[in-house]
Amino acid sequence: QYHFNNVMFHKEKQVYENEGIDIDFQPQDNFSCVQLFISDKNPSGIIKLLADQVTSINAKDGASLVMFLNRALGSQKDYEICSAETFHHFSRAKNRKWGTKIDFRYEESFKVKHYAGDVVYTVQDFVPKSKDFLPDHLGNVMQEAQSDMMIELFRVRSGSDFDGEPSVAKKTKTIGDAFKRQLQQLMQTLEQSSCRFVRCIKPHRSMCPGEFDEELVLEQLVCGGVVSALQMRKAGLPDRMGYKEFVAEFWCMEKGSLNEKKNRATKDYKERTRDLIEYTIGKEFEESLGLRYRLGRERIFMKSGILPLLRNITQFVIARSARKVQRRWRAKQGLNLVVRMKQLQRELEQHEQEATRQGVEKHRQVEESIQKAMKHIKSTVRKLQENPAKWDRIQEAAAFETGTGFNKEIEQACLEIPVQEQDIKSMEALVVSAGKTVHVIGQRRQAAEKRVSELLVEKKCEAQELAARLDDLKLEYFSDDGSDLQRKLRATCESHQARLATIREEELPALMKKFLQSFDLSVDSAEIVLPSEVVQLMQEGSRLVAQVEQAGEKIIEQRKQFEFQAMRANPDYQALQKQRAEARERLELLEGDAQEAAKDGITSVSSAISAAWKLDAEIEGLLRDASEADRFIAAIRSFLDAEKAAQEAIALVKRLEEEARQRE
């Protein structure tokens, strides 16, 4: 108990001194009671006096021993002579508490004032009980035992005193001496150790479960010094914390705004602790409340109740702040619903614009998906607009889309928004579905447009090829200055060309556009089948060209018959045709000489060549008309003569030029 008091009380006082805190605190001390038992100096302790009586020849026992102790220790403050009244009071209390009757006399008793309470001791047969002599022959017999523990036990008892020391003057040793030495050794060991105390409390005496004797437990706590330790802590400053830990736990109660609290982070922890506790608790000492806390070198010491109060305040501040944060968070969540709804509304408008851009706004699936999403959005907006004032505040806050423009009215309006998260999720699903529908249908339309455009280009190219074929036929077979049949056929060819141009430039694009508008975009079709109208138009164009080709073939047949008649009329027909071809080549070569002669003012050569070409054109006309074979032959001969005249004219010009150069 002395060691417990020393650790709990004296070391507690040492803590205050190390922290530089001057506090009026006197720890309880039972050192004088310990010395009453174990002191070897004058006055000797109880153990020393009993040992002297045990070893004395005229040993005193019983009442004589008590009288001896009363004379020797009666002046000690922790020793009290036991009177008859005191002894009877103790006997009755013992009997009432334990139910046993004490068979002792007060003359053989004395009382000691222990830390845990007063204890009455009896010395009846005390002297013989204090002896502990073991004969050597008994020790030797026990050394022969088969148990190692017994051998070790009696080796100590026989080879040395019962406390383990050599057997020197055994007769002077008593149980009290051994107890005193063992107690001193134990104290030395405890003083060198770091102690942690565990108090075992007996809840009741009946040895039955589920019982609790409050009086017995309290008595044990009082006698064990636990209550005194608690009283000491209560009388002092029992709660203490390091400054850094104190600030870390209670910083939320610092005075000022959050920014000001952040700026205080540069201050010393002790200074922040002083400011914080003065702001929340007040000064260290107040007349009505006394000392409440003290600031040490490294820690703050607080009276009982201060730390729980601070923690309660902290919990209140945290709870209040948490409610504010939760309220603002719920308001922000409500506002986010409106912001998301507006974003979805804008997204839906973008989907509508995209559908219009891609030309699928009239498609059934696109219209249905957009209208369904729009209906949901409008229904939600009508709910919000039921209270115009709140709706205006919500729109005001939603304009920021961050919640920075909050005030109490806007916050309350956002808390009461009649829109749930599920509504926005449903709306979002509809808008996303509309966007996907626009995208899919748009992609299908683009693919269809691309394929239809390719087909249109292909068919227009086919129509262009047919028109080009008509041009070739017109140049090959028909002329404006030919026969009536050729002129009629030429007009028919031009009419067919105009019809092909109409098909290519007007009817084909119109049919393709109509086909694209009626194309089923609801399914993903890999192939596009041309409408029958387009096929019919292309077939019509082919028939037109076929008609012209047939007419041209008739003209070719007529020409062949004409040439056959010409050959029959003149066996030299083929030779004349060959001569004509050669003459045409020579005329083409004379064109250059004619131009040079014209520069010198001689036009006869050009006139001769022009007359020859006119005759050649007449030949071509007769050939196209396939009539008058005799005239055709005569025209060839006239052409040959005209070509010859042109040759002579150019030869004459060259001869005259040569003569002129010679004269010069």
VENTAZI-V388892 format. One record per run of one state. SS is the DSSP state (hx for helix, st for strand, lp for the rest). FROM is the first residue (numbers start at 1). LEN is the number of residues. Records with the same first field share a line. If there is no record, write none. Layout:
BEGIN
SS: FROM-LEN  FROM-LEN
END
This chain:
BEGIN
lp: 1-1  19-12  39-7  56-7  74-5  82-2  99-7  114-4  123-3  131-5  143-5  161-5  167-3  173-2  192-22  224-2  236-3  254-4  267-2  281-4  287-3  292-1  296-3  303-3  359-5  385-3  399-9  416-5  478-6  518-14  570-3  600-4  626-3  664-1
hx: 2-17  31-8  46-10  63-11  84-15  106-3  126-5  136-7  148-12  170-3  175-17  214-10  226-10  243-11  258-9  269-12  306-53  364-21  388-11  408-8  421-57  484-34  532-38  573-27  604-22  629-35
st: 79-3  109-5  118-5  160-1  166-1  239-4  285-2  290-2  293-3  299-4
END
